[in-house]
Amino acid sequence: MDPVALSIFIKRVEGICQEMGLILRQAALSPNIKDRLDFSCALFDSQGELFAQAAHIPVHLGSMAFAMRSIVESVEWGNGDVLALNDPFLGGTHLPDVTLISPFFMGTERVGFVVNRAHHANIGAITPGSMPVSTTLEEEGVVIPPTLLVRGGRVDEAALGKLSDIGGAEVSGDFAAQRSANRTGINRLNELVATLGGDSSGLDQFREGVRAINDYGRKIALAALAELPRGRYSFSDCLDDDGCGTRDIAVACCIEVTDDGVHVDFEGTSAQVRGNVNCPLSVAAAAVFYVFRCLLPDYTPACAGTFSCVRVSAPEGSLVNARRPAAVAAGNVETSMRIADVVLGALALAVPGRIPAASQGTMNNVAMGNHQVQPPWDYYETLGGGTGAMPYAAGASAVQSHMTNTLNTPIESLEMHFPLRIRRYALRQASGGQGRFPGGDGLIREFEFLAPAEVTLLTERRLHAPWGIRGGGDGQRGRNFLDGKPVPGKCQLSVQTGQVLRIETPGGGGSN
């Protein structure tokens, strides 16, 4: 395929993913999807290899790219099928992230798959918001093994009903939006093949385009990775705690750079723990893929060929390659951030002029709700903070970084949907690390409760500060308060009307 035709083809398939995301956002009912944009869309070939994605959420997309092949091989697919799953140990991330997969057929031939993953604030956990301080997977909600919701174009009402029963009309509406997004993706793929020349020749050109994307991605990745000095580079950091008594949980990695690519090994990382900061290897791989994607040119396609140059390994039973039935709710959101930190820390030893200081290193997860009232309600969001300074530029303030790419919940939407009032939403001044180039500042968000609620906090960098580089200062650690009194980084609270929860998120590290 000539370069112009390949460039057009790449933009067309990426555009399909973007349109899927727009349909999902516009059709969804929950603020978590329509306002925070906690979803991702991607395309895979007939064997489950990624060839296109939109610029959505790295932890969703990287884990799908890592695990999709095994999912594809485990199912007998038919035209018109829609499969749902959220099992973290079968290709998911954590239970609130539910993936819908639809095969794309031309006649009787399977050509590829359209996929979207969206976060549901209620997936049936033991606490509202479905992000509990848990010790087993079953406490975190309903585990969905690969389940056909639609078979041959006919809806399995029993299977769909079980999912809809979890959270009522809102959850049912969000699943309908996910199915609509996949239908849009299949329709656009059909149109693409038709414009390439019809059934036979168009299909041949489509397959050639997919092969060309992967060849192109691999060439770009190898060329970029060739700029890294050959050798081994190690770095370690730690998580504050698991919410269940274990503190200073080690996350370590060693990057080996060779002529064929890189190998990232997590030997030396802590064994899996009782609390829910464990994660499956697919989440660890997502964080690794994300970091190396940041080293590549902007025009690099996100595809299996690009990621084929990066190999990931971790001891089975470790924090980043946990065994079932380990609790994993915070592993997807918090441990993935620390994995990004340690991989960046190791790369800073190889190419110090290209790597930033540590960003806030947490998603500051806030989940709350009340299932004892009518109607029951669930709310979940992540909060931005400071990003790490570059060796040549200051960090950004009050933004999401690394493994999340979501928005905040707008105050107007939050106050319209839930019995909450935002008392304050502001920059946390001077919380970034000092240096010639300071780290970005965190933020302050205060929630006033207008009715009783159950609250869960899963936050990090409350004990260990985001590190600076090249002699720059550390960013300030995050802090959590209820009515002015400090509360732990990971905890469950019962709050009454009039109480105020204050979250102060970490700043990024500085650079000299």
N, C-alpha and C positions, 0 to 999 in steps of 0.2 A: 504494500500500500504506500503510495507516495506521501511525502510529509504533509502536504496541504489536505489531502483526503483524510489522513490519520488525525490531524488536528480537528477537522470538522467532526469526525466520528466521535472523538473523545468528548467534545463539547456537547454533542447530541445525547450521548448516554449519560453524561453528568447532568444534563438538563432534565432528563427523565427523573433522576433521583430528586432533583430540586422540586420538580412539579409534584412528585409524590408527597414530599414534605409539606408543600403548600396545601394540598388537599387534606392531609392529615390534620394540619393546624386549623384550617377553616371549618372542618367538620366535627372536631372534637368538642366535648362538653366541659372537660375539667380545666381549670386554670393551669394545672401542671403541664398540660400539653399545649393548650391554645395561647397561654401567656408566657410561660417559662420556656417553652420549646424543648421540653425534655423528651426528644425522640430523634431517631436516625433512620435513613433510608439508603439502600444499596442494591446493586445488581451483581449476580453471580452467574458463572457459566454452568453448563450441564453437569459438571463434576463438583460444583460447589466452590469454585475458585473466584475470588473477588475480581471484578473488572471495572467497576464504577461505583462512586459514592458521592453524596453531597457533603458539604462542609458542616456536618452536624456534630455529634458528640464522640470524641476520640475513644472513650472507654467502651461505648457501644460498638463502634465500627471495627476497632481493632480486634475485639473479642469475637465478633462475627466472622471476620476474615480468618481468624485462627481456627475456629471450631466448625465452620459450615460444612466442610468436606465430610466429616464424620456423621453429621446430621443427615446429609444427602444420602449417604450409603446405608443408613439404617431404616429407610422408609421406602415403601413401594408407591411411587408417585403416579397420579393420573391427572389428565387434563381437567382443570376446574377445581383442583384441590386447594385448600387453605389449611396450613398446619400451624398450630400454636405451641409454644413451649416457653418456660421460664426457668427450668431446672439448671442451676449454676454448674452442675457437674456433667451436664450434657450439652454444653454450648451456650448457656446463659451467663448472666453476670451476678445479679441478685434477684430475689423473687419479684419485686415490683416491676422490673423490666421484662415485659412480655413481648416476645418476638412472634410475628406472623410471617410465614413463608408460603409463597405461591409459585408453583412451577409454570414456566412459559413453554407452551407446546406450539409447534407448527405441524398441523395434521396430527400424526401419531408419534411424532418425534419430539423428545424433550430437548429444548435448546438452552434453557437457563432458568434462573429463579429471580423473582423480585422479593425483597425483604424489607420489613420495617420493624423497629423496636421502639417501644414507648413505655414510659414510667407511669405506673398506676398508683396513686396515693393510698388506695385501699386494695390490698391483695389478701386480706383476711388474717393479718398478723394478730398477736396477742395485745398490741397497743394500737391506737389510732395513728394513721400516717404510715403504718407498715414498715417502720424502721426501729424496732425495739432494741433494747440492750439485751440481746438474746444469747443463748448458749447452745442451741441446736437449730438446725435448719427448719424444723417443723414449727418452731415458735415464730418464725418470720413470715408465715402465711401459707397459702395454698401452693403446693409444688405441682407444676403442670409438666408432665413428661410430654414428649412429642405426641400431640393429639390432633387428629383431623377434625376441624370445625366444619369444613365444607368438603364433601367428597363428590367428585365428578360434577361440580356445580350445584349440588343439592346440600342445603344446610343441615347439619346434624343438630337438631333442636335440643336434644338432651345434653350434648357436650357444650353447646353454646349457653344453654340455660344454667349449667353449673358455674360457668365463669361469670355470667351476668348476675347470679345470685350473690356473688361476693360483695358487691357494692352498689347494687340497685341500678337505677336508670343512668347515672353518670358513667359507671364502668361499662354498662351495656352500650352506651352511646360512643364511648371511646373505642371499644372493640369494633363497632360498625365503621368508625372513621378509619381505623387501621385497615379493615378489609377494603374500604373504598380506595385508599391509597394504593394498595396492591393491584386492584382492578385498573386503576389509572396507569400504573407501570406496565402492565401487560398490554393494555390498549396502545400505549405509545411504542412499545417494542414491536407490536404488529405493524404499526404505521411505519416505523423505521425500516423494517425488513421490506415492506412493500415499496418504499421509495428507493431502496437499493436495487430493485429489479424484479420484484415478485417472489413467488414461493421458492423456486429452486436456486436461481442465480442470486436473488436477494439474500437467501439464507447462507449461501457460500460466502458472499461478501461480508455478511454480518460476522460469521465465524472468523474470517480472515481479519476483520477489524479487531475482534477480541484478542486473537493471537498477536496482532501487531501492537496493541496496547501493552500487553504483558512483556513483549520483547523490548519495547521502548522503555517501559518502567525499569526493567532490569538493567538496561544499558546506562540509564541515568544514575541509578543507585550505585552501580559498580564504579562509575566515574567519580561520583561524589565521595564514596567511601575510600577510594584510592588516595584521596587527599589526607586521610588520617594516617599518622605515623604508625607503622607496624609495631605490635607489642601488646602487652597486657596492662590493663589499667583497672585498679580496684578502688572501691569507695564503700563506705557504710554510713548508715544513719539509723535512727530508731523511731518507732511510734511511741507516743506518751504512755498508753496503756490500752487494755482491752475492755475496760469498764467492769471487769470481774476480778480484779485483784492483781493481774500481771502487769508490771510496768517495764518501761525501757526495752521494748521488743525490737530486736535487731533486724534490720533489712540490709543485706550486703550483696554486692554484685562485683563480678570481674568481667571486663570486656576484653576479648581477644580479637585483635584486628589482623586479618590475613589478606592475601591477594584475592581470595574468593568471597570476602565479605566479613561479617563480624559474628562472634558467638558471645552471647550474654549469659553468664552462669550465675545463679543465685546461691551457690554453695556458701555456707556460713550464715545464712538467714535463720532466724529462730524457727523452732518447730511450731506447728499450729497450736493455737491457744484455746482456752475455754470460751473466751468472748468472741464477738462477731467480726473481728478485723482480719480473719482469714479470707483468702480468695482462691478461686481455681486458677490453674495455669493460664487459661484463656485471658483472664483479666491482667495477669502479669505481662503476658505477651502484648496486650493492647497498649500498655504503658510503654513498653520497649519500642514497639512500632511507632508510636506517637513521637518519641524523642528523636528517633532516626529520621522520621519524615520531616522534622523541623530542620534537619541539616541539608535537606534536598532543595533544589530550586522550586519556586512556586508552581511552575508548569508541570511538575512531575505528576503523572497520574497515580491515584491511589488504587493499586491493583496487586494481584498476587505476585506478579513479576517483580514489582518494586520491593515487596517485603520478603521475597525469596532469598535475598542476600543477608537476612538477619535471622540467626538461629537462637532460640531461647531454651534454656534448661533450668530445672530447679529440683532439689531433692523431693521425692514424694513424701507427703506428710509434713512438709514445711509450711510456713505461714503463707507462701505464695504458690503453693501447689498442694492445697489442703485435700484431705480425704473426707468423703461423705461420712457422717452427717454434720460436718463442721458448720457452725454458724458463719455466715458470710455477708450479712447486710451491710456492714461498714467496710468490708474488704474492697468492694467495688468502688466505693466513693473516697475512702480515706487511705487505705493501703496502696491503691493505684497511684495516688498522689505522691506517697513516699517512694514508691518504685521509680517514678519519674525523677524525683530528687536525686536518688542514688545513681541512676544511669547518667544524669546530667553531671553529677559530681565526678564520676569516673571519666567522662568525656572532657571535663575541664582540665584533667591532667594531660590529656592528649592534645587538645587544641584550646588552650586557655584563653585565647583572644576571641573565641566565638561563643562561649557558654556563659549564661547569666548566673547571677547568684540565685539562691533558693527563693522561690515565690512563697506565698502564704502556706502552701503545703497541706491544705485542708479544704473541704467543700462546706464546712460549717453547717452540717445537716440539722435542720429544725423540723420536727414532725409533731403534729398535735391533732386533737379532735375530741369528739365525745360520741360514743356509740350508745349512750344511755338515754339520749333525748330523741325527739322526733321533729324534723328529720335528723338522723345522725350525720356527722360531718367529719371529714378528714382533710388535713392540710399538710403539705410538705414543700419545703424549698431549700435551696442551697444559697449561701451568701458569698459574695465576692470579697476580695482582700487585695493586698499589695502584691505586685509582681517583683521579681528580683531585678536589680540593675544589671545592665550589660557592662562589659569593660569600657564601653564608649557612650553609654546613654543611661539616663535615669529610668527606674521602673515606673509602670503605670499604677494608678491608684484605683481601689474599689472596683475591680473587675474580676471576672472568673478567669482562671488560668489552668493550663495543662489539661487534665483529663475531663474537665467539664466545659461545655460550651453553651450553657443555658443562660437565660436572662433571670433577673429577679422577678418576683411577682409584683406587678404594679400595685401601688398602695390602693388605688381606686378599685381594682379588681379584688384584692384581698379583703378590703372592708365591705365590699358588696356581697361577697360569697360567704364570709365567715364572721362569727361574733368576736371580731378583733378590731383594735384601733392601733395604728402606727403612731406612737408618741414622738419618735425622733428617728430620722434617717439622715446620716451625715458622714462626712469623712472623719476618720480617726486621725487627727492631725499629728504629724511628727512620729508616726508609728513605723515608718520605713527605716531601714538601717542607714546609718550615717556613712558618708564617704564623698569623694569627688562627684560620684554619681549616686545619689541616694536611692534606696529602694522605694517602691510605691507604698502609699499609705493604705491601711485597712479601712473598714467602715464601722459605723455604729448603727444598730437597728434595735428599736425598743417596741415590744409588743405589749399592749394593754389588753387584758382579757375582759370581755364584756359578758362572759358566762363561764361556768366551771369547765375545765378541760384537763385532759391528760397530755403531757408534753414529754417528748424524748429529744435529747440532744446527743448527737454523735459528732464530736468536734475534735480536732487535733491541733498541734503546735500550741498547747496550753502549758506544757512543761518544757519542751525543747524548742528553742527559737529557730526561725528560718536563718540559715547561715549566709554570711557575706562572702565575697570573693576578693582576691587581690588586696587583702587588708581592709576591706570594707566592713562596716559594722553589721551585726545581726539585726533582723527585723524584730519588732516587739512581738511577744507572744500574745495569743488571743486570750480573752477573758469572758466569762459568762456570769451573769448576776440575776437573781430573783429578788425583787424589792430591795436592791442595793446590796444583798448578801451574796458572796461568791458561791457558785455551784460547780461541780466537777465538769470536766470536758465531756464525759459520757455519763448520762444519768436519765432517770425517769422521774417526773414530777407530777403531782396532782395540784392544780392551781385553782384558785377561786376568783370570783368576779372582782375586778379592780386591781388584781396583782399585775406587776410589770416585769417582763423578761427582757433583759438587756444583753445583746451579743456584741462584743467588740472583736472584730476579726484581726488576724495577724497582718503585719506589714511585711514587705519583701526585704531581702538582704541587700546591703549596699555594696558598692564597688569603688576602688581607687584607680 
